[in-house]
Amino acid sequence: MSNTTPSMRRRTLLAAAAASALARPAIAQSAPIELKVSHFLPPNHTFQKLMLEWSAELEKATGGKLTLKLYPAAQLGPPPRQFDLARNGVADIAIGLTGSTPGRYPVTEIVSEAYVTPKAGDSSALMSRRLTELAPEYLNAEYPGMKLLWAMVTSPLKFHTTKVAIHGPEDFKGLRIRYAGEQFAEQLKALGAVPLAVPPPETQDALAKGIVDGATFPYEGAQSFDIGTVVKHSLEPGISTATFACVMNPKRFDTLPAEMQALIAQGSGSAMAERFGAGLDAAEKAGRDYMIAKGVEISTLSPEALAKIKALVSPLLETRLVALEKDGKPARKFLAAYAA
């Protein structure tokens, strides 16, 4: 006959249950976590699709314990506020356009000067990976209060116009063109155009109403905002790229179980940057096909015309480098590393 009492047996069972619980992975014990992700692009954009894919991967890896809740189309705030949403904890993760807040990310923005690309090519996959690889040494300090997960670089932005087909620098004179950041405004001024700031979702309407004569977008952006329905001409090659960054609130990251932190770290960095860039490359091709299907005429600059345009905008890069170096920024060293 056993000498154990019912009370002793209950204590033994409770101890065994506690030991079993401690032996299970921490993720299995944790309550489900949903991270809020903000961006200003439409739900049909590549970033939205790829973030949904990442959410599904995180959910599978954690047995449903970690998911992403996406807020596209500036639901949580306009384009210039995306980084602050993550910094202030309104969102846990955000994708922002660095050019929407001129001067806050000065070294990052070197990439958006005219015709600045790595020697190896101007695919988004290559440029995004390279920029993210350089982030620990050159860029992380520009994002205080944020954890930089990865950076993305678009294909060079093309000019899309409603009436005038551009064949050389003389055709820019007086054109009112929507731009995506102060650097693009400077480039437009150098070409003799009139830059007008128009939020991306309002660009189609501004073009249709004649408020602007043209807009700068990569083809994937032109398709996302459906401007192929209102423009008649596009110009190749593109002039300069736009840079995006995916950032996370570091305090929110620190609250996650170690296993979840590891999953986010594994899914971040240069590999994810290249993945997002490859998505942009595929969308760029699809966007070009979309423009053609809408009847948009695509023109290519002659070597002579391209050389003239480069001569007009190239001083802007040197001016930026001089100013940044004077401010103690490693501008030329970063540019050499990025363009190598």
C-alpha positions in Angstrom: 0.0 0.0 0.0 1.4 3.4 -1.0 2.4 5.8 1.7 1.6 8.9 -0.4 -1.4 11.0 0.4 -3.7 12.6 -2.2 -2.1 16.0 -1.3 1.4 14.6 -2.0 0.2 13.0 -5.3 -1.2 16.4 -6.5 2.0 18.1 -5.7 3.9 15.5 -7.6 1.7 15.9 -10.6 1.9 19.6 -10.5 5.7 19.4 -10.4 5.8 17.1 -13.3 3.5 19.3 -15.3 5.7 22.3 -14.6 8.8 20.4 -15.6 7.1 19.4 -18.8 6.1 23.0 -19.6 9.7 24.2 -19.0 10.9 21.5 -21.4 8.7 22.8 -24.3 10.0 25.5 -26.6 9.4 29.0 -25.4 7.4 29.9 -28.5 4.9 27.1 -27.8 4.3 28.6 -24.3 4.1 32.2 -25.4 0.8 34.0 -26.2 0.2 34.8 -29.9 1.9 38.0 -30.9 0.8 40.3 -33.8 3.2 42.9 -35.0 1.8 46.0 -36.7 3.4 46.9 -40.0 2.8 50.3 -41.6 3.6 51.5 -45.1 2.1 54.1 -47.5 2.0 52.1 -50.7 -1.2 50.6 -52.1 -2.3 47.0 -51.3 -1.4 45.9 -54.8 2.3 46.9 -54.3 5.2 44.5 -54.2 6.1 45.5 -50.6 2.6 44.5 -49.4 2.8 41.1 -51.2 6.2 40.3 -49.9 5.4 41.3 -46.3 2.4 39.0 -46.4 4.7 36.2 -47.5 7.0 37.0 -44.6 4.1 37.0 -42.2 3.0 33.6 -43.4 6.6 32.2 -43.0 6.8 33.6 -39.4 3.4 32.2 -38.6 4.4 28.7 -39.9 7.8 28.8 -38.1 6.2 29.7 -34.8 3.1 27.5 -35.0 0.8 30.5 -35.4 2.4 32.4 -32.5 3.8 35.3 -34.5 2.1 37.1 -37.3 2.2 40.5 -39.0 -0.8 42.8 -39.3 -0.3 45.1 -42.3 -1.6 48.6 -42.6 -0.9 49.7 -46.2 -1.9 52.9 -48.0 -0.9 55.3 -45.2 -3.6 54.0 -42.9 -1.5 54.8 -39.8 0.1 58.0 -41.2 1.3 59.8 -44.4 4.6 58.9 -46.2 6.8 61.4 -44.2 5.7 59.9 -40.9 6.4 56.2 -41.6 9.7 56.1 -39.8 8.4 58.0 -36.8 5.5 55.6 -36.5 8.0 52.8 -35.8 10.2 55.1 -33.7 7.3 56.1 -31.5 5.8 52.7 -31.2 2.6 53.5 -33.1 3.7 50.7 -35.5 6.1 47.9 -34.6 7.6 47.8 -38.1 7.4 50.4 -40.9 8.6 50.8 -44.5 9.5 54.4 -45.3 10.8 56.4 -48.2 13.9 58.2 -47.1 13.4 61.0 -49.6 10.1 61.9 -48.1 12.0 63.6 -45.2 14.9 65.4 -46.9 18.1 65.7 -44.9 17.3 63.1 -42.2 19.1 60.3 -43.9 21.8 62.2 -45.8 24.3 59.3 -46.5 21.5 57.0 -47.5 20.3 59.6 -49.9 23.6 59.7 -51.9 22.2 56.6 -53.6 19.4 58.8 -55.0 21.6 61.2 -56.8 21.4 61.0 -60.6 22.9 58.0 -62.2 24.5 56.6 -59.0 24.5 52.8 -59.3 27.0 50.0 -58.6 29.2 49.2 -61.5 27.8 45.7 -61.5 24.3 47.0 -62.6 21.2 48.8 -61.6 18.9 45.9 -60.7 16.9 46.5 -57.5 18.1 43.1 -56.2 21.7 44.0 -56.6 21.4 47.6 -55.3 19.2 46.7 -52.3 21.5 44.0 -51.2 24.6 46.2 -51.6 23.0 49.1 -49.6 21.9 46.8 -46.8 25.4 45.2 -46.6 26.8 48.7 -46.1 24.3 49.7 -43.5 26.1 48.5 -40.3 29.2 50.7 -41.2 27.6 53.7 -42.8 23.8 53.9 -42.3 22.6 52.6 -39.0 23.5 55.8 -37.1 21.1 57.7 -39.4 18.2 55.8 -37.9 18.2 56.6 -34.1 15.5 54.9 -32.1 15.0 52.4 -34.9 16.3 49.0 -35.7 17.2 49.0 -39.5 16.1 45.5 -40.8 17.0 46.1 -44.4 17.0 48.7 -47.2 15.5 48.7 -50.7 16.5 50.6 -53.8 14.0 51.0 -56.7 14.9 50.8 -60.4 15.8 54.2 -61.7 12.8 56.5 -61.9 11.5 57.3 -65.4 9.8 60.4 -66.6 6.1 59.9 -67.6 4.4 62.8 -69.4 0.8 63.5 -70.6 1.5 65.6 -73.7 5.1 66.3 -74.4 7.4 63.5 -75.4 10.9 64.1 -74.0 13.8 63.5 -76.4 16.5 65.8 -74.9 17.1 68.3 -72.1 15.4 71.1 -74.1 12.1 69.3 -73.8 12.1 69.6 -70.0 11.8 73.4 -70.0 8.7 74.6 -68.2 7.2 71.2 -67.6 5.5 70.8 -64.3 6.6 67.4 -63.0 5.6 65.6 -59.8 8.7 64.5 -57.8 9.4 62.0 -55.0 11.9 63.9 -52.8 14.1 67.0 -52.6 16.9 65.5 -54.6 14.5 64.8 -57.5 13.3 68.4 -57.3 16.9 69.6 -57.6 17.4 67.4 -60.6 14.3 68.7 -62.3 15.3 72.3 -61.7 18.7 71.6 -63.2 16.9 70.3 -66.3 14.7 73.4 -66.5 11.5 71.7 -65.3 9.2 72.9 -62.5 9.0 70.4 -59.7 5.7 70.1 -57.9 5.2 68.0 -54.7 2.2 65.7 -55.1 1.5 62.7 -52.8 1.8 59.4 -54.7 -1.9 58.5 -54.4 -2.9 61.9 -55.8 -0.6 61.8 -58.8 -3.1 60.1 -61.2 -5.7 62.8 -60.5 -3.1 65.6 -60.8 -2.0 64.3 -64.2 -5.6 63.9 -65.4 -6.6 67.4 -64.3 -3.5 69.0 -65.9 -2.1 70.2 -62.5 1.2 68.5 -63.5 2.5 67.6 -67.0 4.4 64.6 -65.8 5.7 62.5 -63.0 8.7 60.5 -61.9 8.1 56.8 -61.0 9.8 53.5 -61.8 7.5 51.4 -63.9 6.4 49.3 -61.0 5.2 52.5 -59.2 3.5 53.8 -62.3 1.5 50.6 -62.4 0.7 50.6 -58.7 -0.7 54.1 -58.9 -2.3 53.4 -62.3 -0.9 56.4 -64.1 -0.7 54.5 -67.4 -4.3 55.5 -67.9 -3.5 59.2 -68.0 0.1 59.6 -69.4 1.0 59.2 -73.1 4.8 59.0 -73.0 7.6 57.4 -70.9 11.3 58.0 -71.1 14.3 55.7 -70.7 16.8 55.3 -69.1 15.7 56.3 -65.6 17.5 59.1 -64.0 17.9 58.1 -60.3 16.7 55.6 -57.8 14.5 55.9 -54.7 15.6 54.4 -51.4 13.3 52.7 -48.8 14.1 51.2 -45.4 12.3 48.7 -43.3 12.7 49.5 -39.7 11.5 48.1 -36.4 10.9 49.6 -32.9 13.9 48.3 -30.9 11.9 48.2 -27.6 9.2 46.0 -29.2 11.9 43.8 -30.6 13.4 43.3 -27.2 10.0 42.2 -25.7 9.8 39.3 -28.1 10.9 35.8 -27.0 14.5 35.0 -28.0 13.3 32.5 -30.6 11.1 35.1 -32.3 14.0 37.6 -32.2 16.1 35.1 -34.0 13.5 34.4 -36.7 13.2 38.2 -37.4 17.0 38.5 -37.5 17.3 35.6 -39.8 14.6 37.0 -42.1 16.3 40.4 -42.2 19.5 41.8 -43.6 21.0 41.5 -47.1 19.1 38.3 -48.1 15.7 39.9 -47.5 16.9 43.1 -49.2 17.8 41.1 -52.3 14.5 39.3 -52.1 12.5 42.5 -52.0 14.7 43.9 -54.7 14.0 40.9 -56.9 10.3 41.5 -56.3 10.8 45.1 -57.5 12.6 43.9 -60.6 9.8 41.5 -61.5 7.3 44.3 -60.9 9.3 46.7 -63.0 9.1 44.4 -66.0 5.4 43.9 -65.4 5.0 47.6 -65.0 6.6 48.3 -68.3 4.4 45.8 -70.0 1.4 47.5 -68.3 2.4 50.9 -69.7 2.7 49.5 -73.2 -0.7 47.8 -72.9 -2.2 51.1 -71.9 -0.8 52.6 -75.2 2.0 54.6 -73.6 4.8 55.4 -76.0 8.3 54.6 -74.6 11.2 56.6 -75.9 14.9 56.1 -75.3 17.4 58.9 -75.0 20.1 59.0 -77.6 23.7 58.8 -76.3 24.1 62.5 -77.1 21.0 63.6 -75.3 21.8 61.4 -72.3 25.3 62.9 -72.1 23.8 66.4 -72.1 21.4 65.5 -69.3 24.2 64.0 -67.2 26.3 67.1 -67.6 23.4 69.2 -66.3 22.7 67.1 -63.2 26.2 65.8 -62.3 27.2 68.9 -60.3 24.5 68.1 -57.8 26.3 65.0 -56.6 29.6 66.8 -56.0 27.7 69.6 -54.1 26.2 67.0 -51.9 29.4 65.2 -51.3 31.3 68.4 -50.4 28.5 69.4 -47.9 28.4 66.0 -46.2 32.2 65.7 -45.9 32.2 69.2 -44.4 29.7 67.9 -41.9 31.9 65.0 -41.0 30.0 62.3 -42.9 32.0 59.6 -44.8 30.2 60.5 -48.0 32.9 59.7 -50.6 34.0 56.5 -48.8 30.4 55.3 -48.8 29.9 56.2 -52.4 33.0 54.4 -53.4 31.9 51.3 -51.6 28.4 51.4 -53.0 29.4 52.1 -56.6 32.3 49.6 -56.6 
